[in-house]
Amino acid sequence: MKGESSQLIIGISIGVVIGVLLAILAFFSFRYHRKRSQIGNSSSRRAATIPIRENGGDASTIMSDSTVGPDSPMKSGGRNGLSFWLETFKKSNGVSVSGIPEYSYKDLQKATSNFTTVIGQGAFGSVYKAQMLTGETVAAKVLATDSKQGEKEFRTEVMLLGRLHHRNLVNLVGYCSEKGRHILIYVYMTKGSLSSHLYSENHEPLKWDVRINIALDVARGLEYLHDGAVPPVIHRDIKSSNILLDHSMRARVADFGLSREEMVDKHAANDPEYISTRTFTKKSDVYSYGVLLFELIAGRNPQQGLMEYVELVCSLSL
């Protein structure tokens, strides 16, 4: 009897000790999760003050198709230009307001072999492939000298473009403003433009799954410009030559900015509403995106009869 009583006391004691340990464990677990929740709420409040919203999983975390070297000939510091930009970008949760590196004209002149490496030509100027001293490859867009954009307007555009970051945009990583020369530096897209893949005989025909992914990528980029950026950005010139492809054949929207208000390339995909009102709206981009979808499906250039198909479909839908 006495032995049973002792066993009972020992069992109760062990149960009490285990209960106390479980209570302590539950208490510290509660405090840990509560602290993490407070940190998360604090981060959310800080993020709410950022002027550019991130579009969920589409917000960019790595922007470059380029390689990064150990140091960079940046006018403003001497640190790695692209690495510094990426570091600033990471610290600010995908938004860079004032940390865009400024390069000297001399550095860009060397990187482009005295501006002989042309990879594109447009109404706003020429685009050159630039091999920086750090080893990274970028695209340098030299704005036309007859542009009406002044120094103040250019720097304002750089500041605003530097705040736009998305995996489906060709992001700005630097600039040059020296002696009246204005140059924007973007990530280099290894596969070139969508138009070259649709119409050039040097490329294999695009597979249907690739075309679908391109259409989705462009839609996500436009959605960010329209609904994710603050203030919203209207591209004004969506077309296959302004859609660039990276090494994985994923698409990014290129050639957007304030200077689009000054000059827009005349092409057949202009919104009829714009033609009548001379005012660009989000609808203008959506219309041009629809024409781009026709290009992806039919493989025909808007200048070569594609618009006849578009007008036919529009008439049938009425």
N, C-alpha and C positions, 0 to 999 in steps of 0.2 A: 504493500500500500504506500509505504514511504517512498519506494523507488518510483512508483507511478507518479506520485506528487512531484518528485524532483524532475522527472522527464517533462511533466506538464509545464513546470516553471521554466525549464530550459527552452522548451518549444515556444512559449509565449515571449520569452526574452529575445530569442532569435527573430521572431515575427516582428517584434517592436523595432529591433535594430534595422531589419530590412525595410520596414515601413518608413522609418526616419530617413534612411538613405534614399529611398524612392522619392520622398517629399523634397529632400534637398536637391536631387537631380531634376525634378520637375520645376523647382523654383528657379534654378540657374538656366534651365532650358527656356523658360518663359522670359527671363530677363534678356537672354541672347536674341531670341526672335523679336522681342520688342525693340531692342537696340537697332537691329537690322532694318526693322520697319521704319524707325525714325530716320535712319540714314537714307533710306529709299525715298521717303517723303521729302527730306531736305533736298536731295538731288533733283526731284521732280519740280520743287519750287524754283530752284536755280535754273533749271532748263526752261521754265515758263517765261523767264525774262529774256531768253534769246530771241532775236527778231526773226529768225528763219526756223520754221517748223520742220521736223524730220518726218518723212513719210514711212513710219514703221520700219519694216524690214528692208525697204528700198533705200533707206538713207545710206549714203556711201560710207564705207569704213576704209577702203583702200582705192585710190582713184587712178593709179597710174599703170599704163602699159609699159612704162619706161623702167630703166634700171637706175639704182641709186648708188652714187659713189661716196667716198669718205669725206670729201670737202668740196666747197663750192665757191667760185669767184663772185660772190654776191657783193654788190656795192655797199649794202647796208650793214655788213657784218663780217664776212669771211667764213661763216659756218656753211655747212652743206645746204644749198638752196632748197632742193626738193625735200631733203630730210628735215630741214628746219620748218618748211611749210607743213610737212606731214606731222611733225611734232606739235606745232601750233594747232593744227587741225584736230589732233587727238585730244589735246588739252581742252579744247573748246567744244567737244562733243560734235564735231562735224561742221562747225561754223567758224570761218575765218574772216574777221571784219577788217583788221588792219595789219595782219602779219604776212601779206603777200611779198615775197622777195623781189627786190629791184635789181636787175642786171644792167651792166654797162653795155653800151652799143659796141664797144671794142670786143668784149667777150662774145657777144652774139655774132659779130662779124667773123670771128675766128671759128665759132661753132658751126657756121653755115658755109664755110669756105668762101667768104666774101659774098654771101647771099647768092650762091649758084646752085644750091640744092633744092630747087623748086619742087614741091609736091602737090601744089594746088594753086588755083588762080580764081579770084572772084571779084565782085563789084567793089569790095572793101579793101582789096589789096592782095598781095601774094603770100603764100604760106611756104615756109622752108623747113626742111628737116635739120635739126640742130643737134650736134654731138658735143655735149658740154665737157669741160675739162674733168669733171667729176666722174664721167662715164655714163651719165644718164642721157637718154635720147628724148628730146622734146620737139614740139612743133612751134615755130615762131611765126606769128602772123603779123606782117608789116602793113600797117594801115596806110591807105592811099594818102599821098601828100595833099591832094585837093579836097580832103575832107573838111567840112565846116566845123568839126569838133575841135574846141580849144583845149588848152592844157588843163583847165579846171574841170571841164566836162569829161576829159579822158580819165583823170584821176578819180572822179566820181564814179565813172563806169568801172574802173578797176576795183574800187572798194565794194561796189554792189556785186560785181561778178565774183569777187572773192568770197562772198557770203553764200553763194549758191553751190551746194555740194550734193550730188546724187550719183548713184552708180550708173544711171542712164543719161548723164550729161557729160560732155567733154569739158572737164573742169580746168579752170585757170590756175596755174602754178607759179606765175611770175609775170613781170612786165619790164619794159624799158621806156623811159621818157627822157630823151636827151637831144638837145639842140633841135627841137621841133619834130623829132622822129618819135613815133608812137608804135610800140611793138607789144603785142599780147603773146604770152607764152602758155601753151596748153600741153596736156599730156599727149603723147604721141600714140596714134592708133595704127597698129601695124598692118591691118588688113585693108586700109583705105576706105573709100566711100562705098555706100550701097549702090550708087549708080554705076560704078565701075564693075561691080559684080553682076548687075542686071544686064548691062549693055555691051560690055567689053568682051571680045572674043578671047582675051587672054585668061579668062576665068571660067571655071566649070559652072554649069547652071546650078543655082542654089536649090538644095533639097527643101521639101515642103516643111519639114520640122524646123529647119533653120529660118525659113520665111516667117513662120508663125512666131518663133521666138523674137525675131526682129520686130514684128508688128507689136508684140506685147511690150518689148523694151522701149520702143518709141512712145507707146501710150503711157507707160509709167513715167518717162521723162517729161512728157507734156503735162501729165497730171501734177507732177511736182511743181513745174513752172507756174501752172494756173492756180493750184490750190495749196501747195506747200510753201511756196516762197512768199515772203512779206516784204514789200508789196508784190502782188502777182506780176508775172512776166508773160507778155504775149510775144511769141517768137516772130511771127509775121512772114516767115519764109521757110516753111516746112516743105522739103523736097528731098529726093533720094541723094543728091550730092551733099546735102547737109546732115546726112545720117552716116556716122563713121562706125567702123567695126574693129573690135579688138582681136587679139590673137585667138580668142575662143569663139569668134563670130558672133559676139554679143554686141548689140547696137547702143550707141550713145548719140544724143542730139547735140549738134554743134551749131556754131554761128548765131548765137543769140546775144542781145545786149541793147544798151541805149542807142547805139549808133544805127540800129535798125529803123529808128524813127526818121533818120535823115535820108536813107536811101534803101529801097527794096528792089531786088532783082526782078525784072519783069518776066514772069513765066506764066504758063497757061493755067496754073493751079490756084490763081487768086480767087478769093471768095466773091461771088457776084454782088453780095451786099456791100463789100468794100468798094467794088467798082462804082457802085451807085452813091455811096455815102462818103467815100474816101476816109473811112474810119476803121481802124483795125479793132477787132474784139476777139474774145476767146473763140467765138464761132468761126473766125477766119482760120485759126489754127486747126480747128476740128474739121473744117471743110478740106483744107490742104492735107490733113492726115487721111481723110477718106480717099483722096486722089492717090496718096502714097500706097494705100491698101490695094487699089486697082493696079498700080504699078507692080506690086509684089505678086499679085495673082496673075496678071496678064503678061508681065514682062515687056510692057510697051511704054515708051516715053510719052509724057504729056504733049510734047511737040509733034508727035507722030501718030495722031489719031486717037489717042487714049481718051481725050475729052469728049469725043463723040459717044464713047461707051458710057461715060459718066452722065452725060446729058440724057442718054437713052434710059438709063436706070432711074434717074431723077423723074423723068416724065412718066415712067411706069409706076412709080411709087405715089404719084399724086392721085 
